[in-house]
Every structure is written in structure tokens, then in C-alpha cells.
Amino acid sequence: MPPDAKPIAMLYLSHVNTFYKEPMLVETDWKTAKPLDEMVMKNS
């Protein structure tokens, strides 16, 4: 991947052997988890 590129998604095309205990991006210290109420929005 080019040095200035940023991944925006991961796509798995087959079965996985195990699931992560936490989101993969949190486990790999790529991102920190945010509270759900900060991420879910409603039109009002």
C-alpha cells in the first residue's frame, strides 16, 4: 500500500477460524473504541 494511503474497510471473502475478542482495529492499536451513542445517529 502506498505510504500516503489510508485503509477505509476490510473485506473477508471466506470463513474465519476465530473471531477477535475486540474489534480488530482496537486490538491492533489502529483505532480506539468509541461509545455507541457517539456513533449511532437518528434523523429527527
Stockholm file with secondary structure:
# STOCKHOLM 1.0

chainA/1-44         MPPDAKPIAMLYLSHVNTFYKEPMLVETDWKTAKPLDEMVMKNS
#=GR chainA/1-44 SS CCTTCCCCCCCCCSCCSSCCSSCHHHHTTSSCCCCHHHHCCCCC
#=GC SS_cons        CCTTCCCCCCCCCSCCSSCCSSCHHHHTTSSCCCCHHHHCCCCC
//
